[in-house]
Amino acid sequence: MNDLMGKHIVLGLSGGIACYKSAELCRALIKEGATVQVVMTEAAEHFITPVTMQALSGRSVYGSQWDAREPNNMPHINLSREADAILVAPCSADFMAKLLHGGADELLSLMCLARPIDRVPLLLAPAMNREMWAHPATQRNMAQLQQDGAAILGVGSGDQACGETGDGRMLEPEQLLEDLVAFFQPKLLAGKRVLVTAGPTFEAIDPVRGITNLSSGKMGFAIARAAREAGAQVTLVAGPVALATPRGVDRINVRSALQMLAACEAQAPRADIFVATAAVADWRAADASEQKIKKDGSGLVPQLRFTENPDILHTLAQGERARNGALFCVGFAAESHDLLANAQAKRARKGVPLLVGNIGPATFGLDDNQLLLVDAQGSRELPRASKQVLGRQLIAEIARRLGRHE
Ligand code: C5P
């Protein structure tokens, strides 16, 4: 993907063992389309060499405010003016303390201080021992840095290089990448709560068998991520899929349609937007067996009977919140032909303001798709693109219908 195409990122490294992750982060930023200029403190150079970072970024690394390569001899000014964002990863406890006081005795802190504060965001990825992280001084510094306009990307939890276990690890490169991409997205749904269903459901026949379908869940996960990127609080009710949870999204795992309905009904009273992308099984076994149904050698086959599952989307769309306009419901239709007519009919049947049609066989399990948006005014096509790009476009369309524009 090219989520950072055209962005110029200054990647700052302060001293910490997490510097080894910055090499991977640098690669990930470049793979996503960004250009990366690395700036390192002297302490960082004890952990990883500028040679490594130069080779990965394709640009020579800056480490000193006395670097005479710049014609005006002001790397702190030039580097910070060119940046779309400065990301300090790892940001050590000492470097946080220095930033807090506006210290500027080496290039990285000098450049952070000299950045145009309204135009060039500063993002910090802290990395330190758990005691250092929990210390009131660090927590105080972090709160003050946020007040001063820096974005703190949080820390991970787990084993630390020192042998202890707890909070304070630097986030993984792919997590930092996801956070940075999200940072650049317009906050169209700030303050909104979004509920998304995704994936298939699994309807048990007995404890070891069941019926399900081939839904990958990718479209729903992409929509949940896009809603989060847009600043919403997102709950994702997911059927059985092995996809990673998007950063910052609350996930509720369910198996059956009945469980999915229960989870959605519990969440709906707080939601402002409901997007139903799940491929809910239409039927479940009428009398699922508590024990495994055994083949007894007689040649007789079990006679399965089915009962209809509740329609989750229709149920929520008929609820009081949806009817008085407090819950905006969006449905999906996976069709094989006559997309427009089928989507229009489904919109009416489900009683939702917006229905999104797609051709099922052309998108099942893939990373891209093509959508047809159908509402009371007419229809609009979103041409083939990655599900993540389409998810963002759909979120923008929903936001527009709620009166929010970029
Ligand atoms: O009726 P059909 O399954 O084609 O409708 C698809 C839309 O309805 C999707 O948005 C899907 O998530 C939702 N749906 C649901 N509960 C069902 C069946 C479908 O929420 N039992």
Boltz pocket constraint, residues with backbone or C-beta under 6 A from the ligand:
constraints:
  - pocket:
      binder: B
      contacts: [[A, 197], [A, 257], [A, 276], [A, 277], [A, 278], [A, 279], [A, 280], [A, 281], [A, 282], [A, 309], [A, 310], [A, 311], [A, 312], [A, 313], [A, 314], [A, 330], [A, 331], [A, 332], [A, 333], [A, 334], [A, 346]]
      max_distance: 6.0
